Amino acid sequence: MSEDLFRLLRRRMADESVGPDDPLGVAELHKRLLPYHLCRDSLGYATKAEYDMALLRLLADGRHVSVSEPALREAVQSEIRQPEPGLAFLQRFAASEIRLKDMPAPERNAPPETRRGAPGGAVAQEAGSGTGPTRGAGPDCRRCTAPLPARERIRYCPACGADQVVPTCADCGGEIDEGWRYCAFCGKLQDGGSL
């Protein structure tokens, strides 16, 4: 599970022009490079709990990630042992830096390796040659379910105009559905109750 997440992180770093030796802040890793909605769509995570555990395992994995701050390492190990681990504690370590260890040549603009929605809940391999964006090969629109173009940073659906950026809770990073007044993961009131 952490292997797939690490490959996605390498791809995202290349796409976002983050150098392989650049230190990453925990908040940048969690909120910008590997947010829940992106990991769910790219890796087929069925629940936020599955994503939380994958991110915790990535941080705890000494093979790919170097966590220099002892307090962060201990907090990650402690959280993994909890009955229902989560990521809210990472807010205390938002400015802490991590570095990647195993950083071969990035797979810049590589096509997605997985796609959610495969029969039987399995994650299927993405079809196509990977030679460029193709119409209808991206994820589906959040509102009208029309296929989105297979390009990075698609913000609005070309069919219905719906914003594709999923709002997240500022407190825990959980995905907030339209109309929610409170976060379903941590209970925090969202922006005065209106979204």
N, C-alpha and C positions, 0 to 999 in steps of 0.2 A: 504493500500500500504506500509506504513512504518512498519507494523507488519511483512509482508513477508520479507522485507529487513532486519529487526532485526533478524529474525530467520536465514536467510542466513549468517548474520554477526556472530552470535553465532557459527554456523557450521564452518565457515571459520577460526575463532579464534582457535577453537579446532584443526582443520586440520593443522594450521600453528603454533601450540604449543604456542599460546599467552594465558597467564593466564587470568581467568575471572576478576581478580582485577587489572590487569596491565593497566596503562594508555595508551591510544592510541593517537598517533599524528594524526592530521587532514590529513596530506599527506599520512600516513600509511593507514588510513581508506579508503581514496578516491582512492589511486593509487595501493595499494597492496591487501588489504582485500576485497574491494568492487569496483573494476574497472568496467567501463561501460560494456565492452564485457562480463565479467563474469555474471553480473546482467542481461544483455540482454538474455544470453543463459539460465540462471537458472530460471529467473522470467518472461521471455517472454516480456520484455519491447519492445514496437514497435519503440520507438524513443529515442534519447538521451535526449530530453526535458522531457520525462516521467521519465527517470532515474534521471536527475538533480533534478526534483521536489521531487522524493521519497527520495533522499539523504538529501535534504534541510529539508524535513518534519521529517526525522529521527533525524537530528541535533536539530531541534526545539522542538521535542517531549520530554517533561519533564518526561514521564513515563519510558523510557528506557535508555536515554542518559543524562548524566550530563555534561553540558558545563560550566566550571568554569570561563572562561574569559568573562567578560561582553561585551567587544568589539566584540568578535566573536558571542555571542548571538544576539546582536543588528544587526550585519551585516547579519546574517542568516534571521532574521525577516524582515529586509529591503529588502533583495533579494527576499524573497517569495512574497512580495507585488508588485514586478516589473511585467510589462506586459509580458516579456519573461525572466524569471529567468534562471540563469546559475551558473556555479561553478567556473568561472575564479577568482572571488574574494577570493576564499579559498587559493590561492597561498600566500596571505598576512598572512594567519594564519596557514601555513604549520606545524610549530612547536608547535602550540597550542595543548593542551591535552584535551581529553574527557575521561570519564569513563562510563561504562555501569552500570545501576542501577539494572535492573531485569535480573539476570544471573543465572537461574536454571542450573542443570547439563547439560553440553553441549551434543549435539547429534553428538558425534565424528563419523566420517566416515558414517554418515547417507546417504542413497541414495538421489539423487535429488528429490525434491517434485514436481517439475514442469518440463515441457519440451516444448520448443517453437515448432511452426509448427503444432499445433492441428487444426483440421478442423474449419473453420469459424473464424480463428484468436484467438480462445479461448485458454487458457492454460490448458492442460490436465494433469492429474495425471500420474506419472511415473509408469509403470507396473513393477512387480517383487516383490520378497519377501524381498529384502534388505539384504540378507544373504551374499552377496559378489559381486564382479565385474562379469558382464556377458558380453560376446562378443556381440557387436552391441547395447548395451543399453545406450551408451554415446551420446554426441552430434555428429553432422556430421562434416567431414573435411571441412575446409574453401575453399579448392581448388577443390577436386574431389568429395566431398559430401559423401564419404564412411563413414559408422558409425565408430566412434572411440570407443576404449575400455572404459568401465565405470570405470575409475580410476582417482584419483586426479593427477594433474600435468602431463597430457599427453602433451608433447611438439611437437612431430612430428607424422604425420599420418603414420601408418604402411603400408598403401596401396600405397601412392605416395611420402611420405617423406616431405610433405609441413609443414612448421613451423606453429603451431597453435596459437602462441602468437600474438595478434593483437597489432600493434604499436599504441601508443597514442601520442597526442600532449603534449609536455613538458609544454606548456603554460596553456592550459585549460583542458587537460585530454581527449579531444574528440578523438574518434577512427579515425585513418588515414588509408584509403584504399591504397593498393599497387599502386604505380605510382603517388600519389598525391604530388604535390610540395608545396601546401598550405593547412593549416587546414581549413576544410569547416565550422567549428564552430566559430573560432576566427580570421582566416585569416593569421596566423603566418606562415612564410616560414619554411619548415621542413628540418633540417639538410642540408642546402645549396641546397635544392631543389631536392635531390635524396634520394630515400628510397630503 
